[in-house]
């Protein structure tokens, strides 16, 4: 069950030649693939490319009708290895994943396919997760393209350019026998727009037909002596062919006048073009439609750089500004080399006026461009207004929104139990993993020492082997079900069994690859017509030799979770200890149940909603419940008793009734102030009568309490 369904949108993908397509960038990419005669697609979900995988899955019937094979790959390495189909056969293939972390995982297969080269077009669609919306380390795909000598396209952020880049990417790959990477930034994936479509094209050769007539070419296999020939081929054949295709087909673009009296120009990565245009509009140097007063050389292909185009653009210019987001400044270094080789004295300006790190928003570019103009073209330089930060009192009113677990998340009680065990046994080293559970490193849990990658939680703890003796402790590793199937089974659990690691691994099994949008995985309990699910994690763990394995379906039972963790940390049994904590992702559960409840309400059926509350008279204002829970629904409000100063705990109406706050109160021996309420819609006759009687009795008691409180007030 994915986070979002594209069942309705994918019907637009059947549009024929001359029709206008309107939709999101990810749908435009899919349409571009179908128009290009792609034979197979695959990939692994991850922001900002998750929705592209969801579109592929929802369009599976259309893909099959065109003879296109689709796989939801087990990992990015699995997806990259699919490109082997394009090595010896004229098959166009596309794979997708989140970069740079996904490209890290896929790098082995990418190096091999880039070395041997391809016959059919091979397109790698990477979601470049860089900037303020990113959740990963800040690195760039550019380095991988340079390392393996794959061409890197960074298209202007508009749907016609993106679709054209998909089609031209395949042709560039085939013209140079080289895989091509298509880089899509976060905003490009989710922007909306329109373009005129072409007919979908059935691949001239399907993967089934290719498999029925296998061919071999030993020169394409990365094995001596062929691997040495590949390096020579890259330089003497593929590189010149790639340069020629980009140059002759004008994949890069020029905007504005050819020259200016000031003798300056701008070179920009295609993906930053919209931000540059907005910055120039704010400075009065362009309009909203891209009509520029300055020469602009737009690099839709950022690797390789075309020497002739650089020389032509820089000729007769004193200085050019290169807008290259992130570091190291690969393009700036290359431009300096090419300009000098061309015998030009043009000054290349870049990171000396623009930030070395961080996202190049329109405002960042505006300020950097103003600095460049002040030095190189004072007549065009604007007067930037002084910074006007928010007044401190206003800034204090803006609530902080740190990343955290959703309301009712089944992972929160697991970390509550860990904090309770920590009170008893003391702190221990915790190796975290990629996924929602990584939010446990933040308050209120403050759990987690390191994280090394997806499915590497157990491997990250492997160096910490406790020795017999005083003070010896076992380390704890956290892993999600998505990470387990991605990499954790072999790199984590298998490695721990083989090396007799005496660690505790908690595998959080919430039924989906929840952090990437709720995609089904091997252990999902949902039925999936196109995939095999319901493969238990515990069975796989035991299959690689783990002996101490415990399962629980009661993650909200904090005392039980606490006792299980304590047993794992203190048992005399050696070897890896594995706890599989199963409970469905609350977001997916709510998505499913809300639809059913809404339908029942419309039909007039009886619907029960559970939620928790706090008795303000009983609450002491200790707030340990908040410190051990962190639930967004659990907050504070003023104490209704005028004789008491401390605010009391309060459960807001967003409560989903998971029961954690009450469990925390019981497990931590806190207070009895929590109560469970059942809100009944469309109740029966007996329930209505019972509610009236109960309300009258409780109302009388409450009135007496209020009179007593009023008598004590002063």
N, C-alpha and C positions, 0 to 999 in steps of 0.2 A: 504494500500500500504506500505509494509515493506521497510526498508532501502535497503535491499538486497534480491533478489530472489534466492531460491535454487532449482527452478524447474528442472534444468538440473542435479544438483548434486544428488537429491533424487532418480534419476533413478538407481544410483549405489547401493541403498539399497536393490535392488532385487537380488543382487549377491548371488550365491549358494555356497555350501560347496566346499572348495578347491580353490576358486578364491581369487585373491589378491585385496584388497580394498585400494585405495589411496584417501586421502582427509583430511579435517580438523577434529580436535578433536571432535567438536560438532556432526559431521556426524557419527564419530565412536561411540559416545555415543548412538545415535539413532539406529545404527546397532546392538549394544550390547543389547539394549532393545528388539528389534524384535527377535534376536536370543534366548532371554531368555523367550519368550512366555508371554510378558507383555500383560495384559488385558485392561488397561486404562492408559492414561497419561494426565497430565494437568500442569498448571503452569502460572506464570506471568512474563512478560519480564522485563529485567533490566540487565545492563552490569555486568559481562561478559557472561550472560546466554541468552541474548536477541536472539541471532542467533539460539540457540537451539529451542526456541519457534517458530521462523520463519521456521526452518526445519520441525518441527511437522506440522505446518500449510500447508506447501507446499507438505508434504508427506501424506496429509489427505486421498487421494484416496487409497494409499497403505495400510494405517492403517485400513481403512474400509474393504478392501479386505481380511485382516487377522482377522477381527472381533475385532479390537482394537478401543476403544472409546477414542477420544481426545477432550479436552475442553481448550479453551483459557480462563483461569479463571479471574474473576473480580478482584481478589486480591490474595496475597499470602495466606491469611487466607482461602479463598475459595479453593485454590489448596490443602492446607494441610487437609482441611475437607474432600476432596475426598478420602483420605486414609481410611476413615470409611468403604469403600467397602472391604478392606482387613481384617477387624477385625473379622468378622464371616464367611467369605467365602475364599476358597483357590484361591484368585485372586491376581495376581501379578500386582502392580500398581506403577507408578513413577510420581513424581511431581518435578517441577523445579522453582527456583527463584534466585534473587540476594541476597547475604548475606553480612552483617548481618542485613541490614535494612528489607529485606524481611522476614528473620527468626523472627525478632521482631514482625512483623505483624502476622505471622503464629503461634506464640508461644502458644496461647490458644489451638488451635486445636492440635498442636504437643504434648502438655502436656497431653491432653486427650488420644490421640492414643498411646502414650508411656506408659501411665498408664495402660490402658486396655490391651495393647498388640495386636498383629496381628496373624492371621492364615496364610494368604497369604503373600508373600514377599512384603514389603513396602519400596521403595527406594526414598529418598529425595535428589535430585541433586541440590547442592547449588554452585553458582558462588561466590567464595571467593574473594571479591573485596578489597584486602589489598595491600598496597605498593604504589609505585610512580605513577601508572596509576589509582589509586582509586579516586572516587568522593564523598566518604562518610566518616563518622567517622571511625577511625581506631580501630575496635574491631574484635574479632574472634568468629567463630562458635563453637569452642571447648567448650566454657562455656555453650552453650545450650545443647550440647551433654552430658556434665557432669550433668547438672541440671536435665534433664529429663531421663538420662540414656538410650540414643540412641547411637549406635555404629557409630564411625566416621572414614571413609576411606579417606586417602589422598594419592592417587596413584602416583607412579613414572610417570613423564611426558613423556610418549610415548604411541602411540596408542594401541599396544598389551596389555600393563598393564592397560590402561583405560578400554578397552573392557572387559578384564578379571575381573576387579574390579566391573563392572556392573553386570556381570553374578554371580560372587561370592557374591556380595552384596545381591542379592535376596536369595541365598541359606543360607547366614549367618542370614538374617532376619527370614527365616522360621525355621532354626535350633534353634533359640533362642526366637522366637515369639516376636521379637523386631524390630521397624523401624530402618533402617540404613541410615545414611547421607553419601553421596558421595561428597566430596569437590573437586571442579575443580577451579584451579587458572586461571587468565587471559590468561597466555601464554599457558596453557594446552588446553583451549577452542579453540584457534586459530592456534595452531601448526599443521603442516601437517606431514603425515607419511603413513605407509602401515601396513597391517596385513592380515592374511589369515582368511577368513570368514567361517561361518557355515550357514546352511540353516535358513531362518526365520521360526519361530515356531508359529502356531496359538494357542492362549491360550486354554488349556484344558477345561476351563469354561469361557464363556464370561460374561460381566456384565448383558446383557439381560437375559441370562439363569439363572444367580444367582438371579436376581430380580423376575423371574418367580417361584422360589422355595425358598421363604424367610425363614431364620432361626433366632432364638433368643438365646442369651446366656446372662442371667442377670449378670453373673460374669464378663462380659467384659465391662459393663457400669460403668462409674465413679460415683458411688453413694454409700453411706454407706449401708452396711458394706463392699461392694466389693472393694472400693478404699483402705481400709486398707490391704486387702488381696493382692492387686496389689503390694504394697510396699514390702511385704514379698516375693512375687513371683519374683519380680525383683532381689532380693538379693539371694534367695535360689535356683531359677531355671534358670531364664533367664541369669543372669550374668555368672554362671558356664558354661552354654551351649554356650554362646558367646565366652568365653575364650577358651573352648575346640575346637570349630570350627576353630577359628583363628589359634590356635596352631597346631591342627592335619592336617589342610590343608595348613599350611605354607604360610599364606597370607603375612607375613612379610618376608624379604629377608636378606641374608648375602652375603657380597662381601669381596674380599681380603683374606689374610691369616687368619688362626684362631688366631694366636698369633704373637707377634713380640718381639724382644729382649728388646725393650724399654718398653714393658708392657702397651701400650696405645691402645685405640680404639675410634671409632667415632659412634655416634648414631644420625640418621638424620630422619626428617619427609620425607615421600616419595615424597611430592611435591617439596622438596628442593634438591632432589638427583642430578639432572642435574647441578644445580649451584655448589653443592659441588664437583662433578666430574671435572667441569671446573676449579674450584679453585685449586684442587689438581693437575690437569694437569699443571697449571701455576707454581706450586711449585715443579714440578718434582716428584710427589708422585703417579701419575696415568697417563694412556694414554687416548686418546680420546674415546676409546671403553669401558672404565670403569674398566680396569685392575688396581687394586689398590694395593699399597704396605702396606696399613694400613687396619686393620679389620674394616668393616663397618656393622652396624646393621641398616637396612632400615625399618622404621615403615610405612608400607603402611596402617596399622590400627593404628591410633594414640590414639584411645579410644575404648575399654579398652586396657591398657598395659598388656602384658602377663608376669606374675611374673617369670615363669620358664625360658622363653627366656632371660629375663633381667639378671637373675642369671647366666645362662650359658655363656652369652656374657661377663659379667663383671668379672667372675671368672678368677683368675691369671692375672688381669690387675690392675696396680697401679692407673690409671686415665682414664676416658672416657670423651669425649667432646660431649655434646648434642647440636645439632643445631635445635633450636626451635624459629621460627619467631614470633615476637610480644610478648605481655605481657598481663596478668601475665604469668609467666613461669610454666604453669600447668604440662607439661611433666617432667620438671626438678624436681619439687617438688615430683612428683610421683616416679621418678627414685630413688631419695634419700631415700624415704620410703622403696621401694622394695629392694634396695641394703642392707639397714641396717637389714631388716627382714630376708634376706638371710644369715646374719652373715658375710658379706663381708666388707672389708675395702677400697674398690675402691672409689676413689675420683671422684665425679660427677662435672664436670666443664661446665659452660654454660654462663650465662649473665655476669660473671666476666671478660670474654675475648671477648664477643660478645655484640653488642648494645642491649639495653633493648627495643628499639623501631625501627621501620623502616623496610624496605624490605631487606631481606638477598640476595643481588645480589652476583654474583661470586666474585666480588672484596671485598665486605664486609666479605664474608666467608674466602677469602684468607688471609686477614689481621688478622681476629680472630683466624684462624687455626695457623697462624705463631706465634701469642702470646702464644697459647696453647703449641705448640712444643718448643718454647724457654724456657718454664718453666718445661715441663714434659719430653721432649726428645730433648735436645740441639743438639745432633748429627744430627737430621733431620731438625732442624730449619733453614730456609733460611734467607738470608740477604735481607730485604725489601728495595727497592730503596726509596730514599727520595721523598716526594710529589713534584710534578712538575705542579703547577697550571698554567693556561694560563696567559700570561703577561697581565697586565691591559689594554694596548691599544687594544690587540686582543679581550679580553673579552668584551670590550665596543662595538665592532663591531657586536656582536651576538645580534640579535633583540629579545626583550622580546615578549613572546607569551602568554599573559594572556587569560583565557577563555572569550569568548564573543559571541555575537549573530552573526549568519551567515549574509552574504550580502543579503539585502532585507528582512530580517526577519520581519514579521508583528508585532512582539512584541516590536520592538524598538520604533516605533512611540507612543505606549501607554505610555512608560516611558518618552519619550520626552514631551508628554502632561502633565504627572505628574510633571515634573520639572517646566514646565511653570505655573501650578497651584500653585506649591510650592512658586514661586516668588511672587504670589499675596497673598496667604493665610498664608504663612509661613510653616515651616516643620511640619510633622505629623508622628506619629508612623506607620511604615509599617511592617506588618507581612508577610514574604515571604513564599514560598512553594518550594517543589521539582519539578524541571523541568528546561527547558531552561530559563524561566523568572528569575531564581535565578542569572543569569549573571548580572542582573540589580544592584546587590549589589556592583559591581565593577565600576571603571570609564568607561565612563564619567557620568553615572547616579548617582551612590552612593546612591541607594535607597534600603532600607531593614534593619530592626533592628534585626529580629530573623527569624529562620526557625525551625520548630518542627517536620516535617515529611511529608510524601506524603499525600496530601489532607487535611492537618491540618493548612493551612494558616488562614482560618477564625477562627478556634478554637484557634489559637495562639494569636488572637487579642481580644478574648472574655472577657478578664479581664479589658480591657480598655473601660469602659463605661463613656462617657462624662456626666458631670453634668451641669445643667443649670447655667450659670453665665459667667463672663468675662473670656476670654481665653480658654473656653472649645472647644475641637476639637475632631472630629471623627477619629478613627484609620482606616487605609486602610489595607485590606488583599488581597493578590494575590493568585490565584489558576489557575492551568491549567486544560484543559478538561480531561486529563488522571487522574490527582489527584482528580478531582471532582467525577468521576465515581468510583474511587478506594476507597475513604473514605470521600470525602468532602461533599457529599450530606447529609449524616446523621450527621457526626461529626462536620461539618462546618455550612452549611446552616440550616439544621433542628435544630441544637442546638441554632443558633442565633435567629431563629423564636421563638422557645420555651421560650427562656430567654429574649426576647425583646431586643436583643443587638442592639445598635444604631451605627452600623459599616458600612463601605463601602467595599464590596467584588467585586473585578474585576476578572471575570473568563475568561481566555484567551482560546478561542475555535479555535484551528487551524486545526481541522479536523482529527487529528490522535494523538496517544500517541507518540508525536514527539521526546521527549527526549530519549526514549528507542528504537528508530529505525523506527518510523512511522507505528506502528501496528494500525489496525482498532479498534475503540471503539464504544460504543453505539451511540454516536452523529456523527460519521463519515458520510460524505455525499457520500462516495463512495459505489458502489454496491459490495456486498460480498456474494458469492454463499453459503457459509457455516455459515454465521453469520447474525444477524439482526442489521441493522444500521439505520441512519436517525431519531434518537430519539432526539428531541431538548432539549438542556440543560435548556432553559428558561421554557419549559413546566414542567420539573421535579422540577425546583426551585419554580414555582408557585404551584405545586402540594403539596409541604410541607408547604405552607402558606405564602411565601414571596409575598409582595404586590408591593413594589417599585422595579420594574424590568425593565431594559432598555436593548435593543439589538442594536448592530450596526454591519454592514457589511463593515464599512468604517474606519478600524483602521488606514489606511494611511492618513486619513483626520485629521491632527493634530488639527486644530482649533475646529472641531466638538468633538473630543475626549476630548480636554481641557474643553470645555463648559459642556460636560456631566459629567466629573469628578467634576467640580466646583459645578454643580447643586446637585450632590450626597452629597458633603461635606457641603453644605449650606442650603439644603431644610429644612423647619421646620417640615417635616413629620418624625415621630419617627419610630423606628424599623430598621431592616437590609435593606440596599440598595444594590442591586445586578446589576452589569453591565456585560453583556455577550458580549465580543468583539470577533467577528468572522472574521477570515481571514486565508486562508490556509497556512500551513507550506511552506515556500519558497523553501526549499530543495526538498520536495516531488513534489511541483509544477514544479520546474526546471527539475527534473528527468522525469516527464511525458511529459513536453512540448519540451524538447530538443530532445527526440526521434522523436516526430512528426515533428519538424522543420528540423531535419536532413533528414528525409524521404522526406519532401517537397523540400528541396534543391537538393537532388539527382534526384527528378522528374522534376526539373526545374521550380517549382512553386514559386510564389511571396511570400516572407517571410519578415516580418517586425520585427525589434528588436528595442526596445526603450531604451534609456539611457540618463543620464543627463550629463551636462558639466558646467564649470565655465568660464565666460568671464574674462580673466586675467586683462583686462583694467579696468573693473568695480570693481572687488574684492578689498576690502580695506585692506585685511590681518587681519581682526578682528578675524576670525576663530571661532566665536560663533556657526556657523553651525556644526563644528566638535565637539564642547563641548556639543551640544544638540542632537547629532546623534550617533557618534561613529562608523559609517559605515566603514568597512574595505576598501571599495572602495574610500572613501573620505580621501584625504591626502593633502600634501602641495608640492609645487615646487618653485624654485627660481622665483622671480618677473622679468618678461621680461623688465620692465621699469627700465633703469639704474638710474633714479632719485628717485626710491622708494626702501626702504630697506627691508620691511617686505615681507616674502614669501606669495604667494597667494594660495588659495585653489585649489585643482585639483581632478577631478574624473577619476579614472583609468578605464581601459577597462573591469574590472571584474564587473562593474555596471550592475545590472539586470533591471534598469529602474523602481524601485518601487516608486520613486518620493519623498521619505522622505526628502532629503536634500532641495529640493525646497519648500516643505511644511513647513519645519522648518524655512526657510528664510521668508516665508510669515507670519506664525503664531507668530514668535518672533519679527517681524518687523525688520528684520536684513538688508538685502541688496538685490538688484535685479540682482545679478550677475549670478544666475543659469538659465540655459536654458535646454529645453527638445529637444532631437534630435531623429529622426526616421531614422534608418538605414535600407534601403530596399535592399534585395537581389533579383535578377531576376526581376528588375523593368520593367514596361510596356513602350511602346514607348513614350507616353506623358510624363511620369515621367522622362525619360532620357533627353528629350528636355528641360523640365522645369529645371532640374538640371544643364544643360549646361548654360542656360541663367542666372540662379541665381548665379552660380559659377563665371561667367564673371563679373556680377555687383558687387558681394561681393569682388571679387579679386581686382577690380579697387579701391573700397573704402579702402580695406586693404593696398594697395600700397600707397595711399595718407597718411594714418595714419603712415606707416613706414617711409615715407620720412619726415614727421613732427617730428617723434621721433628722427630720425637721425640728424635732424637740431638742436635739443635741446641738443644732447649728447655732451660730452666733455671728 
